[in-house]
């Protein structure tokens, strides 16, 4: 009886784990479907000797400030902290990357233009790196 109960418990536990994994993959697929067609603005901060980056300020002050300028055009934003290069023994390519996902490039540009000076002035509060910006469209 104990072994039958144990087998039943193990079966139920593995079924729940499999169910949870399926749900995670469905979430990932759903996210990719939802993101398709969005405009992605990647603000990348290249690593260089002697350069600094205050992640706490960037996360709590700068990115929310810029997100506020974007209004309802903004779908979401993410912040990435560089850890290493994809090639062993190579320097870190970027210290950080901030990404905005927006519905319209035209609306993004219209929101950023009058606030460009305030955004650039805030750089001094968290970094001495000139960012590289890439605007792209999510295709999948």
Phi and psi in radians as a Rosetta constraint file:
Dihedral C 1 N 2 CA 2 C 2 CIRCULARHARMONIC -1.078 0.35
Dihedral N 2 CA 2 C 2 N 3 CIRCULARHARMONIC -0.730 0.35
Dihedral C 2 N 3 CA 3 C 3 CIRCULARHARMONIC -1.181 0.35
Dihedral N 3 CA 3 C 3 N 4 CIRCULARHARMONIC -0.647 0.35
Dihedral C 3 N 4 CA 4 C 4 CIRCULARHARMONIC -1.163 0.35
Dihedral N 4 CA 4 C 4 N 5 CIRCULARHARMONIC -0.688 0.35
Dihedral C 4 N 5 CA 5 C 5 CIRCULARHARMONIC -1.154 0.35
Dihedral N 5 CA 5 C 5 N 6 CIRCULARHARMONIC -0.727 0.35
Dihedral C 5 N 6 CA 6 C 6 CIRCULARHARMONIC -1.122 0.35
Dihedral N 6 CA 6 C 6 N 7 CIRCULARHARMONIC -0.779 0.35
Dihedral C 6 N 7 CA 7 C 7 CIRCULARHARMONIC -1.079 0.35
Dihedral N 7 CA 7 C 7 N 8 CIRCULARHARMONIC -0.720 0.35
Dihedral C 7 N 8 CA 8 C 8 CIRCULARHARMONIC -1.089 0.35
Dihedral N 8 CA 8 C 8 N 9 CIRCULARHARMONIC -0.766 0.35
Dihedral C 8 N 9 CA 9 C 9 CIRCULARHARMONIC -1.092 0.35
Dihedral N 9 CA 9 C 9 N 10 CIRCULARHARMONIC -0.789 0.35
Dihedral C 9 N 10 CA 10 C 10 CIRCULARHARMONIC -1.097 0.35
Dihedral N 10 CA 10 C 10 N 11 CIRCULARHARMONIC -0.714 0.35
Dihedral C 10 N 11 CA 11 C 11 CIRCULARHARMONIC -1.098 0.35
Dihedral N 11 CA 11 C 11 N 12 CIRCULARHARMONIC -0.788 0.35
Dihedral C 11 N 12 CA 12 C 12 CIRCULARHARMONIC -1.135 0.35
Dihedral N 12 CA 12 C 12 N 13 CIRCULARHARMONIC -0.695 0.35
Dihedral C 12 N 13 CA 13 C 13 CIRCULARHARMONIC -1.122 0.35
Dihedral N 13 CA 13 C 13 N 14 CIRCULARHARMONIC -0.773 0.35
Dihedral C 13 N 14 CA 14 C 14 CIRCULARHARMONIC -1.202 0.35
Dihedral N 14 CA 14 C 14 N 15 CIRCULARHARMONIC -0.573 0.35
Dihedral C 14 N 15 CA 15 C 15 CIRCULARHARMONIC -1.159 0.35
Dihedral N 15 CA 15 C 15 N 16 CIRCULARHARMONIC -0.705 0.35
Dihedral C 15 N 16 CA 16 C 16 CIRCULARHARMONIC -1.159 0.35
Dihedral N 16 CA 16 C 16 N 17 CIRCULARHARMONIC -0.673 0.35
Dihedral C 16 N 17 CA 17 C 17 CIRCULARHARMONIC -1.125 0.35
Dihedral N 17 CA 17 C 17 N 18 CIRCULARHARMONIC -0.806 0.35
Dihedral C 17 N 18 CA 18 C 18 CIRCULARHARMONIC -1.066 0.35
Dihedral N 18 CA 18 C 18 N 19 CIRCULARHARMONIC -0.720 0.35
Dihedral C 18 N 19 CA 19 C 19 CIRCULARHARMONIC -1.067 0.35
Dihedral N 19 CA 19 C 19 N 20 CIRCULARHARMONIC -0.783 0.35
Dihedral C 19 N 20 CA 20 C 20 CIRCULARHARMONIC -1.107 0.35
Dihedral N 20 CA 20 C 20 N 21 CIRCULARHARMONIC -0.696 0.35
Dihedral C 20 N 21 CA 21 C 21 CIRCULARHARMONIC -1.147 0.35
Dihedral N 21 CA 21 C 21 N 22 CIRCULARHARMONIC -0.710 0.35
Dihedral C 21 N 22 CA 22 C 22 CIRCULARHARMONIC -1.077 0.35
Dihedral N 22 CA 22 C 22 N 23 CIRCULARHARMONIC -0.748 0.35
Dihedral C 22 N 23 CA 23 C 23 CIRCULARHARMONIC -1.073 0.35
Dihedral N 23 CA 23 C 23 N 24 CIRCULARHARMONIC -0.721 0.35
Dihedral C 23 N 24 CA 24 C 24 CIRCULARHARMONIC -1.099 0.35
Dihedral N 24 CA 24 C 24 N 25 CIRCULARHARMONIC -0.751 0.35
Dihedral C 24 N 25 CA 25 C 25 CIRCULARHARMONIC -1.170 0.35
Dihedral N 25 CA 25 C 25 N 26 CIRCULARHARMONIC -0.605 0.35
Dihedral C 25 N 26 CA 26 C 26 CIRCULARHARMONIC -1.136 0.35
Dihedral N 26 CA 26 C 26 N 27 CIRCULARHARMONIC -0.678 0.35
Dihedral C 26 N 27 CA 27 C 27 CIRCULARHARMONIC -1.095 0.35
Dihedral N 27 CA 27 C 27 N 28 CIRCULARHARMONIC -0.747 0.35
Dihedral C 27 N 28 CA 28 C 28 CIRCULARHARMONIC -1.091 0.35
Dihedral N 28 CA 28 C 28 N 29 CIRCULARHARMONIC -0.780 0.35
Dihedral C 28 N 29 CA 29 C 29 CIRCULARHARMONIC -1.112 0.35
Dihedral N 29 CA 29 C 29 N 30 CIRCULARHARMONIC -0.748 0.35
Dihedral C 29 N 30 CA 30 C 30 CIRCULARHARMONIC -1.079 0.35
Dihedral N 30 CA 30 C 30 N 31 CIRCULARHARMONIC -0.713 0.35
Dihedral C 30 N 31 CA 31 C 31 CIRCULARHARMONIC -1.106 0.35
Dihedral N 31 CA 31 C 31 N 32 CIRCULARHARMONIC -0.758 0.35
Dihedral C 31 N 32 CA 32 C 32 CIRCULARHARMONIC -1.091 0.35
Dihedral N 32 CA 32 C 32 N 33 CIRCULARHARMONIC -0.708 0.35
Dihedral C 32 N 33 CA 33 C 33 CIRCULARHARMONIC -1.134 0.35
Dihedral N 33 CA 33 C 33 N 34 CIRCULARHARMONIC -0.762 0.35
Dihedral C 33 N 34 CA 34 C 34 CIRCULARHARMONIC -1.138 0.35
Dihedral N 34 CA 34 C 34 N 35 CIRCULARHARMONIC -0.643 0.35
Dihedral C 34 N 35 CA 35 C 35 CIRCULARHARMONIC -1.352 0.35
Dihedral N 35 CA 35 C 35 N 36 CIRCULARHARMONIC -0.391 0.35
Dihedral C 35 N 36 CA 36 C 36 CIRCULARHARMONIC -0.987 0.35
Dihedral N 36 CA 36 C 36 N 37 CIRCULARHARMONIC 2.274 0.35
Dihedral C 36 N 37 CA 37 C 37 CIRCULARHARMONIC 1.591 0.35
Dihedral N 37 CA 37 C 37 N 38 CIRCULARHARMONIC -0.224 0.35
Dihedral C 37 N 38 CA 38 C 38 CIRCULARHARMONIC -1.255 0.35
Dihedral N 38 CA 38 C 38 N 39 CIRCULARHARMONIC 2.736 0.35
Dihedral C 38 N 39 CA 39 C 39 CIRCULARHARMONIC -1.606 0.35
Dihedral N 39 CA 39 C 39 N 40 CIRCULARHARMONIC 2.304 0.35
Dihedral C 39 N 40 CA 40 C 40 CIRCULARHARMONIC -1.995 0.35
Dihedral N 40 CA 40 C 40 N 41 CIRCULARHARMONIC 2.109 0.35
Dihedral C 40 N 41 CA 41 C 41 CIRCULARHARMONIC -1.893 0.35
Dihedral N 41 CA 41 C 41 N 42 CIRCULARHARMONIC 1.907 0.35
Dihedral C 41 N 42 CA 42 C 42 CIRCULARHARMONIC -1.759 0.35
Dihedral N 42 CA 42 C 42 N 43 CIRCULARHARMONIC 2.130 0.35
Dihedral C 42 N 43 CA 43 C 43 CIRCULARHARMONIC -1.916 0.35
Dihedral N 43 CA 43 C 43 N 44 CIRCULARHARMONIC 1.848 0.35
Dihedral C 43 N 44 CA 44 C 44 CIRCULARHARMONIC -1.894 0.35
Dihedral N 44 CA 44 C 44 N 45 CIRCULARHARMONIC 2.351 0.35
Dihedral C 44 N 45 CA 45 C 45 CIRCULARHARMONIC -1.924 0.35
Dihedral N 45 CA 45 C 45 N 46 CIRCULARHARMONIC 1.733 0.35
Dihedral C 45 N 46 CA 46 C 46 CIRCULARHARMONIC -1.102 0.35
Dihedral N 46 CA 46 C 46 N 47 CIRCULARHARMONIC 2.480 0.35
Dihedral C 46 N 47 CA 47 C 47 CIRCULARHARMONIC -1.313 0.35
Dihedral N 47 CA 47 C 47 N 48 CIRCULARHARMONIC 2.435 0.35
Dihedral C 47 N 48 CA 48 C 48 CIRCULARHARMONIC -2.709 0.35
Dihedral N 48 CA 48 C 48 N 49 CIRCULARHARMONIC 2.577 0.35
Dihedral C 48 N 49 CA 49 C 49 CIRCULARHARMONIC -0.962 0.35
Dihedral N 49 CA 49 C 49 N 50 CIRCULARHARMONIC 2.300 0.35
Dihedral C 49 N 50 CA 50 C 50 CIRCULARHARMONIC 1.499 0.35
Dihedral N 50 CA 50 C 50 N 51 CIRCULARHARMONIC -0.063 0.35
Dihedral C 50 N 51 CA 51 C 51 CIRCULARHARMONIC -1.512 0.35
Dihedral N 51 CA 51 C 51 N 52 CIRCULARHARMONIC 2.630 0.35
Dihedral C 51 N 52 CA 52 C 52 CIRCULARHARMONIC -2.223 0.35
Dihedral N 52 CA 52 C 52 N 53 CIRCULARHARMONIC 2.746 0.35
Dihedral C 52 N 53 CA 53 C 53 CIRCULARHARMONIC -2.667 0.35
Dihedral N 53 CA 53 C 53 N 54 CIRCULARHARMONIC 2.132 0.35
Dihedral C 53 N 54 CA 54 C 54 CIRCULARHARMONIC -1.703 0.35
Dihedral N 54 CA 54 C 54 N 55 CIRCULARHARMONIC 1.673 0.35
Dihedral C 54 N 55 CA 55 C 55 CIRCULARHARMONIC -1.094 0.35
Dihedral N 55 CA 55 C 55 N 56 CIRCULARHARMONIC -0.675 0.35
Dihedral C 55 N 56 CA 56 C 56 CIRCULARHARMONIC -1.073 0.35
Dihedral N 56 CA 56 C 56 N 57 CIRCULARHARMONIC -0.804 0.35
Dihedral C 56 N 57 CA 57 C 57 CIRCULARHARMONIC -1.110 0.35
Dihedral N 57 CA 57 C 57 N 58 CIRCULARHARMONIC -0.776 0.35
Dihedral C 57 N 58 CA 58 C 58 CIRCULARHARMONIC -1.020 0.35
Dihedral N 58 CA 58 C 58 N 59 CIRCULARHARMONIC -0.774 0.35
Dihedral C 58 N 59 CA 59 C 59 CIRCULARHARMONIC -1.250 0.35
Dihedral N 59 CA 59 C 59 N 60 CIRCULARHARMONIC -0.701 0.35
Dihedral C 59 N 60 CA 60 C 60 CIRCULARHARMONIC -1.670 0.35
Dihedral N 60 CA 60 C 60 N 61 CIRCULARHARMONIC -0.351 0.35
Dihedral C 60 N 61 CA 61 C 61 CIRCULARHARMONIC -2.110 0.35
Dihedral N 61 CA 61 C 61 N 62 CIRCULARHARMONIC -1.029 0.35
Dihedral C 61 N 62 CA 62 C 62 CIRCULARHARMONIC -1.161 0.35
Dihedral N 62 CA 62 C 62 N 63 CIRCULARHARMONIC -0.935 0.35
Dihedral C 62 N 63 CA 63 C 63 CIRCULARHARMONIC -1.104 0.35
Dihedral N 63 CA 63 C 63 N 64 CIRCULARHARMONIC -0.751 0.35
Dihedral C 63 N 64 CA 64 C 64 CIRCULARHARMONIC -1.081 0.35
Dihedral N 64 CA 64 C 64 N 65 CIRCULARHARMONIC -0.603 0.35
Dihedral C 64 N 65 CA 65 C 65 CIRCULARHARMONIC -1.082 0.35
Dihedral N 65 CA 65 C 65 N 66 CIRCULARHARMONIC -0.883 0.35
Dihedral C 65 N 66 CA 66 C 66 CIRCULARHARMONIC -1.122 0.35
Dihedral N 66 CA 66 C 66 N 67 CIRCULARHARMONIC -0.733 0.35
Dihedral C 66 N 67 CA 67 C 67 CIRCULARHARMONIC -1.000 0.35
Dihedral N 67 CA 67 C 67 N 68 CIRCULARHARMONIC -0.661 0.35
Dihedral C 67 N 68 CA 68 C 68 CIRCULARHARMONIC -1.096 0.35
Dihedral N 68 CA 68 C 68 N 69 CIRCULARHARMONIC -0.609 0.35
Dihedral C 68 N 69 CA 69 C 69 CIRCULARHARMONIC -1.174 0.35
Dihedral N 69 CA 69 C 69 N 70 CIRCULARHARMONIC -0.476 0.35
Dihedral C 69 N 70 CA 70 C 70 CIRCULARHARMONIC -1.416 0.35
Dihedral N 70 CA 70 C 70 N 71 CIRCULARHARMONIC -0.343 0.35
Dihedral C 70 N 71 CA 71 C 71 CIRCULARHARMONIC 0.992 0.35
Dihedral N 71 CA 71 C 71 N 72 CIRCULARHARMONIC -2.462 0.35
Dihedral C 71 N 72 CA 72 C 72 CIRCULARHARMONIC -1.281 0.35
Dihedral N 72 CA 72 C 72 N 73 CIRCULARHARMONIC -0.168 0.35
Dihedral C 72 N 73 CA 73 C 73 CIRCULARHARMONIC -1.222 0.35
Dihedral N 73 CA 73 C 73 N 74 CIRCULARHARMONIC -0.459 0.35
Dihedral C 73 N 74 CA 74 C 74 CIRCULARHARMONIC -1.306 0.35
Dihedral N 74 CA 74 C 74 N 75 CIRCULARHARMONIC 2.216 0.35
Dihedral C 74 N 75 CA 75 C 75 CIRCULARHARMONIC -1.593 0.35
Dihedral N 75 CA 75 C 75 N 76 CIRCULARHARMONIC -0.801 0.35
Dihedral C 75 N 76 CA 76 C 76 CIRCULARHARMONIC -2.946 0.35
Dihedral N 76 CA 76 C 76 N 77 CIRCULARHARMONIC 2.904 0.35
Dihedral C 76 N 77 CA 77 C 77 CIRCULARHARMONIC -2.442 0.35
Dihedral N 77 CA 77 C 77 N 78 CIRCULARHARMONIC 2.703 0.35
Dihedral C 77 N 78 CA 78 C 78 CIRCULARHARMONIC -2.305 0.35
Dihedral N 78 CA 78 C 78 N 79 CIRCULARHARMONIC 2.756 0.35
Dihedral C 78 N 79 CA 79 C 79 CIRCULARHARMONIC -2.251 0.35
Dihedral N 79 CA 79 C 79 N 80 CIRCULARHARMONIC 2.281 0.35
Dihedral C 79 N 80 CA 80 C 80 CIRCULARHARMONIC -2.101 0.35
Dihedral N 80 CA 80 C 80 N 81 CIRCULARHARMONIC 2.395 0.35
Dihedral C 80 N 81 CA 81 C 81 CIRCULARHARMONIC -1.864 0.35
Dihedral N 81 CA 81 C 81 N 82 CIRCULARHARMONIC 2.127 0.35
Dihedral C 81 N 82 CA 82 C 82 CIRCULARHARMONIC -1.132 0.35
Dihedral N 82 CA 82 C 82 N 83 CIRCULARHARMONIC 2.376 0.35
Dihedral C 82 N 83 CA 83 C 83 CIRCULARHARMONIC -1.994 0.35
Dihedral N 83 CA 83 C 83 N 84 CIRCULARHARMONIC -0.751 0.35
Dihedral C 83 N 84 CA 84 C 84 CIRCULARHARMONIC -2.891 0.35
Dihedral N 84 CA 84 C 84 N 85 CIRCULARHARMONIC 2.983 0.35
Dihedral C 84 N 85 CA 85 C 85 CIRCULARHARMONIC -1.393 0.35
Dihedral N 85 CA 85 C 85 N 86 CIRCULARHARMONIC 2.743 0.35
Dihedral C 85 N 86 CA 86 C 86 CIRCULARHARMONIC -1.322 0.35
Dihedral N 86 CA 86 C 86 N 87 CIRCULARHARMONIC -0.174 0.35
Dihedral C 86 N 87 CA 87 C 87 CIRCULARHARMONIC -1.942 0.35
Dihedral N 87 CA 87 C 87 N 88 CIRCULARHARMONIC 2.191 0.35
Dihedral C 87 N 88 CA 88 C 88 CIRCULARHARMONIC -0.978 0.35
Dihedral N 88 CA 88 C 88 N 89 CIRCULARHARMONIC 2.499 0.35
Dihedral C 88 N 89 CA 89 C 89 CIRCULARHARMONIC 1.116 0.35
Dihedral N 89 CA 89 C 89 N 90 CIRCULARHARMONIC 0.371 0.35
Dihedral C 89 N 90 CA 90 C 90 CIRCULARHARMONIC -1.908 0.35
Dihedral N 90 CA 90 C 90 N 91 CIRCULARHARMONIC 2.636 0.35
Dihedral C 90 N 91 CA 91 C 91 CIRCULARHARMONIC -1.169 0.35
Dihedral N 91 CA 91 C 91 N 92 CIRCULARHARMONIC 2.715 0.35
Dihedral C 91 N 92 CA 92 C 92 CIRCULARHARMONIC -1.036 0.35
Dihedral N 92 CA 92 C 92 N 93 CIRCULARHARMONIC 2.198 0.35
Dihedral C 92 N 93 CA 93 C 93 CIRCULARHARMONIC -1.306 0.35
Dihedral N 93 CA 93 C 93 N 94 CIRCULARHARMONIC -0.673 0.35
Dihedral C 93 N 94 CA 94 C 94 CIRCULARHARMONIC -2.359 0.35
Dihedral N 94 CA 94 C 94 N 95 CIRCULARHARMONIC 2.405 0.35
Dihedral C 94 N 95 CA 95 C 95 CIRCULARHARMONIC -1.337 0.35
Dihedral N 95 CA 95 C 95 N 96 CIRCULARHARMONIC -0.618 0.35
Dihedral C 95 N 96 CA 96 C 96 CIRCULARHARMONIC -2.781 0.35
Dihedral N 96 CA 96 C 96 N 97 CIRCULARHARMONIC 2.767 0.35
Dihedral C 96 N 97 CA 97 C 97 CIRCULARHARMONIC -2.456 0.35
Dihedral N 97 CA 97 C 97 N 98 CIRCULARHARMONIC 2.220 0.35
Dihedral C 97 N 98 CA 98 C 98 CIRCULARHARMONIC -1.864 0.35
Dihedral N 98 CA 98 C 98 N 99 CIRCULARHARMONIC 2.321 0.35
Dihedral C 98 N 99 CA 99 C 99 CIRCULARHARMONIC -2.224 0.35
Dihedral N 99 CA 99 C 99 N 100 CIRCULARHARMONIC 2.260 0.35
Dihedral C 99 N 100 CA 100 C 100 CIRCULARHARMONIC -1.925 0.35
Dihedral N 100 CA 100 C 100 N 101 CIRCULARHARMONIC 2.305 0.35
Dihedral C 100 N 101 CA 101 C 101 CIRCULARHARMONIC -1.874 0.35
Dihedral N 101 CA 101 C 101 N 102 CIRCULARHARMONIC 2.079 0.35
Dihedral C 101 N 102 CA 102 C 102 CIRCULARHARMONIC -2.210 0.35
Dihedral N 102 CA 102 C 102 N 103 CIRCULARHARMONIC 2.799 0.35
Dihedral C 102 N 103 CA 103 C 103 CIRCULARHARMONIC -1.395 0.35
Dihedral N 103 CA 103 C 103 N 104 CIRCULARHARMONIC -0.631 0.35
Dihedral C 103 N 104 CA 104 C 104 CIRCULARHARMONIC -2.347 0.35
Dihedral N 104 CA 104 C 104 N 105 CIRCULARHARMONIC 2.212 0.35
Dihedral C 104 N 105 CA 105 C 105 CIRCULARHARMONIC -1.159 0.35
Dihedral N 105 CA 105 C 105 N 106 CIRCULARHARMONIC -0.697 0.35
Dihedral C 105 N 106 CA 106 C 106 CIRCULARHARMONIC -1.047 0.35
Dihedral N 106 CA 106 C 106 N 107 CIRCULARHARMONIC -0.784 0.35
Dihedral C 106 N 107 CA 107 C 107 CIRCULARHARMONIC -1.184 0.35
Dihedral N 107 CA 107 C 107 N 108 CIRCULARHARMONIC -0.645 0.35
Dihedral C 107 N 108 CA 108 C 108 CIRCULARHARMONIC -1.040 0.35
Dihedral N 108 CA 108 C 108 N 109 CIRCULARHARMONIC -0.889 0.35
Dihedral C 108 N 109 CA 109 C 109 CIRCULARHARMONIC -1.083 0.35
Dihedral N 109 CA 109 C 109 N 110 CIRCULARHARMONIC -0.685 0.35
Dihedral C 109 N 110 CA 110 C 110 CIRCULARHARMONIC -1.147 0.35
Dihedral N 110 CA 110 C 110 N 111 CIRCULARHARMONIC -0.594 0.35
Dihedral C 110 N 111 CA 111 C 111 CIRCULARHARMONIC -1.343 0.35
Dihedral N 111 CA 111 C 111 N 112 CIRCULARHARMONIC -0.632 0.35
Dihedral C 111 N 112 CA 112 C 112 CIRCULARHARMONIC -1.349 0.35
Dihedral N 112 CA 112 C 112 N 113 CIRCULARHARMONIC -0.689 0.35
Dihedral C 112 N 113 CA 113 C 113 CIRCULARHARMONIC -0.857 0.35
Dihedral N 113 CA 113 C 113 N 114 CIRCULARHARMONIC -0.926 0.35
Dihedral C 113 N 114 CA 114 C 114 CIRCULARHARMONIC -1.281 0.35
Dihedral N 114 CA 114 C 114 N 115 CIRCULARHARMONIC -0.168 0.35
Dihedral C 114 N 115 CA 115 C 115 CIRCULARHARMONIC -1.945 0.35
Dihedral N 115 CA 115 C 115 N 116 CIRCULARHARMONIC 0.073 0.35
Dihedral C 115 N 116 CA 116 C 116 CIRCULARHARMONIC -0.977 0.35
Dihedral N 116 CA 116 C 116 N 117 CIRCULARHARMONIC -0.774 0.35
Dihedral C 116 N 117 CA 117 C 117 CIRCULARHARMONIC -1.115 0.35
Dihedral N 117 CA 117 C 117 N 118 CIRCULARHARMONIC -0.733 0.35
Dihedral C 117 N 118 CA 118 C 118 CIRCULARHARMONIC -1.127 0.35
Dihedral N 118 CA 118 C 118 N 119 CIRCULARHARMONIC -0.706 0.35
Dihedral C 118 N 119 CA 119 C 119 CIRCULARHARMONIC -1.116 0.35
Dihedral N 119 CA 119 C 119 N 120 CIRCULARHARMONIC -0.847 0.35
Dihedral C 119 N 120 CA 120 C 120 CIRCULARHARMONIC -1.138 0.35
Dihedral N 120 CA 120 C 120 N 121 CIRCULARHARMONIC -0.662 0.35
Dihedral C 120 N 121 CA 121 C 121 CIRCULARHARMONIC -1.110 0.35
Dihedral N 121 CA 121 C 121 N 122 CIRCULARHARMONIC -0.536 0.35
Dihedral C 121 N 122 CA 122 C 122 CIRCULARHARMONIC -1.284 0.35
Dihedral N 122 CA 122 C 122 N 123 CIRCULARHARMONIC -0.328 0.35
Dihedral C 122 N 123 CA 123 C 123 CIRCULARHARMONIC -0.896 0.35
Dihedral N 123 CA 123 C 123 N 124 CIRCULARHARMONIC -0.740 0.35
Dihedral C 123 N 124 CA 124 C 124 CIRCULARHARMONIC -1.041 0.35
Dihedral N 124 CA 124 C 124 N 125 CIRCULARHARMONIC -0.363 0.35
Dihedral C 124 N 125 CA 125 C 125 CIRCULARHARMONIC -1.361 0.35
Dihedral N 125 CA 125 C 125 N 126 CIRCULARHARMONIC -0.269 0.35
Dihedral C 125 N 126 CA 126 C 126 CIRCULARHARMONIC -2.401 0.35
Dihedral N 126 CA 126 C 126 N 127 CIRCULARHARMONIC -0.231 0.35
Dihedral C 126 N 127 CA 127 C 127 CIRCULARHARMONIC -2.750 0.35
Dihedral N 127 CA 127 C 127 N 128 CIRCULARHARMONIC 2.823 0.35
Dihedral C 127 N 128 CA 128 C 128 CIRCULARHARMONIC -2.053 0.35
Dihedral N 128 CA 128 C 128 N 129 CIRCULARHARMONIC 0.452 0.35
Dihedral C 128 N 129 CA 129 C 129 CIRCULARHARMONIC -1.864 0.35
Dihedral N 129 CA 129 C 129 N 130 CIRCULARHARMONIC 2.355 0.35
Dihedral C 129 N 130 CA 130 C 130 CIRCULARHARMONIC -1.456 0.35
Dihedral N 130 CA 130 C 130 N 131 CIRCULARHARMONIC 2.101 0.35
Dihedral C 130 N 131 CA 131 C 131 CIRCULARHARMONIC -1.302 0.35
Dihedral N 131 CA 131 C 131 N 132 CIRCULARHARMONIC 2.719 0.35
Dihedral C 131 N 132 CA 132 C 132 CIRCULARHARMONIC -1.836 0.35
Dihedral N 132 CA 132 C 132 N 133 CIRCULARHARMONIC 2.255 0.35
Dihedral C 132 N 133 CA 133 C 133 CIRCULARHARMONIC -2.002 0.35
Dihedral N 133 CA 133 C 133 N 134 CIRCULARHARMONIC 2.287 0.35
Dihedral C 133 N 134 CA 134 C 134 CIRCULARHARMONIC -2.138 0.35
Dihedral N 134 CA 134 C 134 N 135 CIRCULARHARMONIC 2.219 0.35
Dihedral C 134 N 135 CA 135 C 135 CIRCULARHARMONIC -1.892 0.35
Dihedral N 135 CA 135 C 135 N 136 CIRCULARHARMONIC 2.213 0.35
Dihedral C 135 N 136 CA 136 C 136 CIRCULARHARMONIC -2.479 0.35
Dihedral N 136 CA 136 C 136 N 137 CIRCULARHARMONIC 2.995 0.35
Dihedral C 136 N 137 CA 137 C 137 CIRCULARHARMONIC -1.958 0.35
Dihedral N 137 CA 137 C 137 N 138 CIRCULARHARMONIC 2.346 0.35
Dihedral C 137 N 138 CA 138 C 138 CIRCULARHARMONIC -1.290 0.35
Dihedral N 138 CA 138 C 138 N 139 CIRCULARHARMONIC 2.102 0.35
Dihedral C 138 N 139 CA 139 C 139 CIRCULARHARMONIC -1.788 0.35
Dihedral N 139 CA 139 C 139 N 140 CIRCULARHARMONIC -0.326 0.35
